[in-house]
Amino acid sequence: MCLVGCGGMGERHVRGFGALREHGIEHVGLAAVCDLDEAAAVRIAGIAESTLGHRPKVYASVDEALNDDGIDAFDIVTDASSHHRVAVPILEAGRHLLCEKPLGITVQNCQVILDAAQRSGAVLGVAENYRRGPANRLARAVLDSGILGDIHLFVEFHVGGDDGIIITPWRHLKERGAIGLDMAVHYTDIVQYLLGPFETAFGAGLIAEPVRRRREAPEMDLASYHARHAGMPETVEATGEDSIIAMFQMQSGVMAQCVNIASGPEKLGSRTVYGRDGVMRIPRDRSGLAVEVTFRDGSIQGDDLAELIGFELDPLTQRLFQSTVYDRPFEWIDAAHVAVELADFGSAVIENRSPEVDGELGTAAVAAVLAVLESGVLGRAVTYDEVRSGAVHSYQDEIDLALGLEPVGGRS
């Protein structure tokens, strides 16, 4: 694979390749890195050399990398608004592609990439890592087992935060893929992973912190994060939503509430499934904590819960994590999550199958968030199909225009 994008997420993907190497998983590897910023590409190549034991080739453009017949697939970790410009030439050249989430920042933006994959027949995957964690794997098995009885409600709830710039300045700009969308896509993917396809959405996005300020230190202690932090502006005026409040009805009839508000003096969070016979509490992602189910006569958690329903982790996840509950540093856990998605994608290419999160599923997570944002514009519930088909698009038109795509409704 060739890694395209040598910033913070690029370094985390290198660590994911490192986790594969550490566990002797060798069917997918890093052959090259690519970035328009030569210094960033050289820095990531050095990190890769120390992590993987070999130095990948360095390319300054995707066109250069496409001339390398030794590259079978590409791993895009550039900013979300650039995904289609990077992805389409790769797919049209017949190379396989793993793209970081969100696949695109409008439905049309995603569709351009899907169409290119369809024309070429290349494998297209979306790097969505939250679902890869052992806790979410176990949670899905609990739901499948039926021990919770009829499901009444799913709640994804996250509030609290300061006015600091979240990861990068562009994540506060509507036309670049604001954090409200960027973060909520994680949660809509979890919702569809646990509950199936979306039916309708009602809610809105909001800008909770209109002015974002430079933090004293980057969120992660990684070389790429420090390099980015050094050049960060003191303030950013937000034009895109940093928060989402939503109620979804799934095709199954289950209601799912999703709240993510990146502001407020106290941080609170939960992922909970309420059933007639039991309540399941799913720990925060990448924490290593235990899933717990409470019944009328007591509770059970972690590996004991897994034993109760006869659940075992798939061989790849078992090899990396060993258990549904573990106590490891965040950087190790994060790398292991990325490793699972890289390995699944590599197997999909070799076996000529779809990866777990293919282009359509990645688009569905984006369309669900956009349905909430479109609902906020229209002041009514919006069906998923209305947004996925392009029948409802007002919120997205301005973004499509900025991306160089013809808005679905035409130019005003």
C-alpha positions, -999 to 999 in steps of 0.1 A, spaced: 0 0 0 9 36 -5 -1 60 23 -14 93 9 -13 121 35 15 124 60 0 143 88 -13 131 122 -37 105 109 -10 93 85 13 87 115 -14 68 132 -18 46 102 19 39 102 15 27 138 -13 5 126 11 -11 101 35 -14 130 9 -33 150 4 -58 122 42 -63 120 44 -68 157 18 -96 155 32 -113 125 4 -103 101 22 -98 68 -4 -100 40 -6 -62 39 23 -37 42 35 -2 36 55 3 4 54 41 0 43 74 14 30 104 -5 24 140 3 26 174 -15 46 186 16 80 169 10 91 175 46 60 158 60 65 128 37 102 125 47 93 127 84 66 100 80 91 78 60 115 81 89 89 71 115 79 42 93 115 31 90 119 30 128 85 14 132 85 -12 104 122 -19 99 123 -6 63 120 28 47 91 32 23 95 51 -9 86 88 -9 65 104 -36 55 140 -40 23 133 -59 -3 105 -66 6 106 -103 42 96 -94 31 69 -71 7 55 -98 38 49 -119 51 24 -94 39 -10 -104 49 -23 -69 19 -5 -53 -13 -25 -53 -35 -1 -33 -36 33 -17 -45 44 18 -59 80 18 -57 100 50 -58 135 36 -84 161 48 -120 150 40 -127 177 14 -99 164 -8 -108 128 -8 -126 128 -42 -97 146 -59 -72 120 -46 -94 90 -49 -108 92 -84 -75 91 -103 -64 61 -81 -96 42 -88 -96 50 -125 -61 36 -127 -75 3 -114 -57 5 -80 -76 -5 -48 -84 21 -22 -89 24 15 -101 59 24 -103 75 58 -138 84 70 -158 104 61 -156 91 26 -169 125 14 -186 155 30 -217 155 8 -237 126 -8 -226 138 -42 -190 140 -30 -192 103 -19 -210 93 -51 -182 106 -73 -159 81 -55 -184 53 -57 -189 58 -94 -151 57 -100 -148 24 -81 -178 9 -100 -162 18 -134 -129 3 -125 -139 -27 -104 -113 -18 -78 -119 -26 -41 -131 4 -22 -130 5 16 -137 31 43 -114 33 73 -139 33 101 -122 21 132 -146 25 162 -167 -6 152 -134 -27 152 -130 -25 190 -137 -57 210 -164 -39 230 -185 -30 200 -180 -65 186 -193 -80 218 -222 -54 219 -233 -65 184 -232 -102 195 -253 -93 226 -280 -77 204 -279 -107 180 -283 -131 209 -317 -116 219 -309 -115 257 -320 -79 260 -355 -87 247 -373 -62 225 -351 -31 220 -368 2 230 -340 28 225 -304 33 217 -286 64 231 -253 78 220 -246 108 243 -215 130 244 -214 165 258 -187 188 271 -156 205 259 -137 238 258 -132 263 230 -100 248 217 -94 240 181 -103 203 176 -74 185 159 -71 209 129 -84 243 119 -102 230 88 -124 208 110 -143 240 119 -151 251 83 -183 239 66 -168 235 31 -139 214 44 -158 189 65 -166 204 99 -161 184 131 -199 180 136 -199 158 105 -165 144 110 -171 131 145 -208 122 141 -199 98 112 -182 77 138 -214 75 157 -237 69 128 -215 40 117 -218 25 152 -256 30 150 -258 11 117 -234 -15 128 -255 -23 159 -290 -16 146 -290 -18 108 -302 6 81 -316 41 87 -352 51 79 -357 87 91 -338 115 109 -349 145 128 -326 171 144 -301 198 137 -265 208 138 -252 238 157 -220 258 162 -216 256 200 -183 275 200 -182 303 173 -145 310 179 -120 282 184 -86 289 200 -52 273 197 -45 248 225 -14 249 246 -4 214 233 -17 190 206 -42 163 214 -18 135 209 19 132 217 30 123 181 56 140 160 31 149 133 7 164 157 34 186 172 45 197 138 10 207 129 4 224 162 35 246 157 19 262 126 -17 265 140 -34 299 140 -43 315 173 -80 315 165 -105 301 139 -139 315 133 -162 285 129 -184 283 98 -193 246 102 -212 228 129 -192 214 158 -223 197 174 -252 174 163 -285 166 180 -304 138 163 -332 113 166 -331 84 141 -357 58 134 -341 27 120 -357 4 94 -362 -21 122 -384 5 140 -358 10 168 -353 46 178 -317 59 182 -308 92 199 -274 107 190 -261 138 208 -226 152 204 -221 187 217 -185 198 218 -189 225 244 -198 229 281 -181 227 315 -185 190 322 -177 161 299 -204 133 300 -207 104 277 -225 71 273 -236 45 247 -266 25 260 -291 1 246 -324 -2 265 -343 -34 261 -373 -50 277 -352 -76 295 -319 -59 299 -299 -27 296 -265 -28 279 -238 -2 286 -211 0 261 -178 17 272 -162 46 254 -144 37 223 -107 27 226 -109 25 264 -105 -12 269 -133 -12 294 -160 -38 298 -194 -41 282 -220 -45 310 -255 -59 308 -279 -54 337 -309 -77 341 -337 -75 367 -318 -99 390 -282 -87 385 -255 -78 360 -227 -94 340 -199 -79 321 -168 -84 299 -155 -119 292 -182 -134 315 -208 -118 293 -191 -131 262 -191 -166 277 -228 -163 285 -238 -158 249 -211 -180 234 -192 -151 218 -156 -153 206 -136 -126 189 -127 -132 153 -92 -146 149 -76 -113 137 -91 -92 166 -83 -119 191 -47 -120 179 -44 -82 184 -64 -77 216 -66 -111 233 -97 -102 252 -128 -80 252 -113 -62 282 -77 -49 283 -55 -24 300 -31 -8 274 -20 28 266 -42 47 242 -16 49 215 -14 10 215 -52 6 214 -55 32 186 -29 14 165 -46 -19 170 -79 -6 158 -63 8 127 -44 -25 122 -77 -44 121 -92 -22 93 -59 -24 73 -58 -62 76 -94 -65 66 -89 -43 36 -58 -62 26 -77 -95 28 -105 -81 8 -81 -72 -21 -64 -106 -20 -98 -125 -18 -115 -102 -43 -144 -94 -19 -159 -63 -3 -142 -51 29 -164 -49 60 -169 -11 55 -173 -7 18 -181 25 -1 -218 21 2 -217 16 40 -193 45 44 -216 67 23 -246 56 45 -229 69 76 -223 103 59 -258 104 45 -273 98 80 -255 128 94 -264 149 64 -300 139 69 -299 155 104 -283 187 90 -309 188 62 -336 183 88 -323 213 106 -326 234 75 -361 222 66 -375 220 101 -390 186 95 -381 149 97 -361 138 66 -360 102 53 -327 86 47 -337 78 11 -345 115 4 -309 124 12 -292 94 -3 -311 99 -36 -303 136 -37 -340 146 -35 -331 167 -4 -299 186 -7 -302 223 4 -276 221 31 -251 204 8 -253 227 -22 -229 253 -9 -204 226 0 -206 209 -34 -200 243 -51 -169 248 -30 -157 213 -39 -160 221 -76 -190 198 -80 -222 209 -96 -248 213 -68 -277 188 -71 -301 217 -74 -280 236 -99 -262 269 -95 -282 297 -79 
